[in-house]
Amino acid sequence: MHDAAAAESCPGAPTLRRGRVDFTDLPIPPETRVYLCGPLPFMLGIRDALLDRNVPADHIHYEVFGPETCATT
């Protein structure tokens, strides 16, 4: 979601958005390495978006945390 009121009151200020990261306008150099940490659904979405931007899979590193990672016996 774009915050039009904030954009009008501060010309030149970065655009405010809500939701997940949009990599469309973000320059990603070929040597980029990405480190993700967060809930699995978030990381899967971000990973897919990075792959769509041609970031090699072996340049994307991650650590999962959340209730799905807890082992109970």
Secondary structure, 3 states (H helix, E strand, C coil): CCCHHHHHHCCCCCCCCCCCCCCCCCCCCCCCCEEEEECHHHHHHHHHHHHHCCCCHHHEEEEECCHHHCCCC
